[in-house]
Amino acid sequence: MTPLERFMLSLSTAIVGLSGLVHAVMKYLMTPVDPYAVVNHPLQPWVLDTHVLAAPLMIFAVGLIAQDHILAQLRMRQNGTGRLSGLLALWCLLPMLSTGYLIQVTTNESLRFGFVIIHMSTGGLYLILFAAHLIISRRAAARRKEVAALAAAEGLTTDAWMRQRRGVSAESAPAGRTT
């Protein structure tokens, strides 16, 4: 994933997530000062507009990384660091996105209420899993850089250095990619 793709995904997720949280607080936890008010807070329509207009940018960013990051990681046989958090976040996307659109077009109030519950729960879970995925992945990347630097200092490839640290001889180690 390129730095631009990472930035686009992180920024759009932050905007959508923050605006969704703020809108939920305004809509469900605030009471209007005026009993005849249509909204609970004067900025509520603006926050909802931000949420609805930023969501396609997040969908675009996820689509942008789908081939080179998501599908590439799914094709790997080994369980990499951050794989579980990434998979769980990916599983939250479909119900979150579909209910987000269904909320806007459904006229049946009880059905809309069900979509809102699903949207809010999967959206909140997605935000938690996305943050966990970022933290786990960045820690793993920092560890990989540290190991690569230690291996380079000894004049070894990363794989050879790791085998040496584990006490595995070069002859018994499986042939694989070296970095």
N, C-alpha and C positions, 0 to 999 in steps of 0.2 A: 504494500500500500504506500503510495507516495505521500509526502508531507501535505500536499494540497488536498488530497482525498481525505486524509486523517483530519485536517483542519475543517473541511466542509462538513464531514460527518459529525465531528464533535460540536461545532458551532450550531449547526441546524438542530441537533439533538438537544443542546442546551436551551436554545430559543423555544423549541416546541415543548420541552419538558417544563421549563420555568413558566412559560405562559399558560400551560395547562394547569400547573399547580396553583398559580395565582388566580386563574379563572375559577377553579374549583373552590378556593377559599372565598372568593367574592360571591359566587353563586349560592353555595351551600352553607357557609358559615357566617356570613354577614347579614344584617337586617338593615333595610333602608331607613333613613331618617324620616323621609316623607312616606306615609302609608300608601300613597297613590303612585309611587315610583314604579317604573317597569323593571328597573335594574337595582341591584343592591348597592352598587358603587358607580359613580360617574364614569370611571375608566373601564368598566366591565366590557362594553362593546368593543373597545379598542384592544383589550387583552385577548378577547375571543377572535377578533380579526387577525391579530398577530399569530395566534395559534393555528388558525385555519390556513392562513397564507404561507406560513413557514413549513407546514407539514409536507407539501409536495417537494420542497427543497430537501427535506430529510429523506423522503422516499427516493429522490434522485441520487442523493449521496450514498444511500444503501445500494442502489442499483449500480452505481459507479464502482463500488468495491466488490460487487457480487462475483465477478469472474476471477479477478486476480487475488482476492483475499478469502472470501467466504467459500466458494467452490473449491479453490485450491486447498484450503485447510480441511474441508470435508473429504477430499480425495486421499489425504494422507492417512496411512494405516495406523500410525502411532498416535497415542493420546498426548498431544502437546500441551504446554502450559497455556492456560486460558481457553482451552477447547470447550470445557463444560460451560463456563460463563458465556462464551460466544454462542454456543448451541442453544442454551436456554433463552438468551436475548433474541436470537433468531426466531425461536418458537413463539415468543410474545408478539413479534411483529405482525403476523397475519391477523390474529383477532383484534389487535390494537388498531391497525390500519383499516380493516374492513368495518369495524364498529364505528370508527371515526367518521367514515362516509355515511354509514347507515343512520347515525344520529341526525344528520342534516336533512335526510330525505324521508324519514319515517314520520307518519302522522299519528299513528296509534300510540297513545301516551304510555301504556303499560309496556309495550314493546320497546319504545324509546328508552324507558327507564331501565329495562334489562340491558340494552346496548350501552347505556351510560355506565352502568355498574361494571360490565365487561371491559369497556374502554378505560375506565379509571383504574381498575385493578391491573389489567395487563400493561397499561401505560406506566403506572408506578413501578411495577415489577421490572419492566424494560429499563427504566431509568436506573434502578438499583443494579441490575445485571450489567448494563452498559458501563456504569462507573466501576464496578468490580472487574469487568473485562479489561478496561483501560489500566487499572492499577496493577492487576496481575501481569498483563502483557508488558507493561513498562518495566516492572521489576525483573521479569525474565530477560528482556532486552538488555538491561543494565548488567545482569549476571553474565550474559553471553559476551558482552563487550569486555568485561573484566577477565573472563576465561581466555578470550582471544588475545588480550594484551599479555597475560601471563605466559601463554603458549608462545607468542611471538618473541617475548623476552628470552625464552629458552631455545629459540630457533626451531620450534616444532609446530606442526599443524595442530589445530584445536582438538581433532579426534585423537591424534597421537598423544597429546598432552593429557587428555582425559583418560586414555587407556593406561598411560604411565601412572597417573594418580590412583587409578583403581587397582593397579597391579596386574593388569592383563597384558600378556605378551602380544607383540605385533602379529605373530604367526597365528595365534588363536582368535584374533579379532576378525569379525566379518568385514569383507571389503565393502566400502561405502563411500559416500560423498565426504570429501575433506574440505575444510574451510580455513 
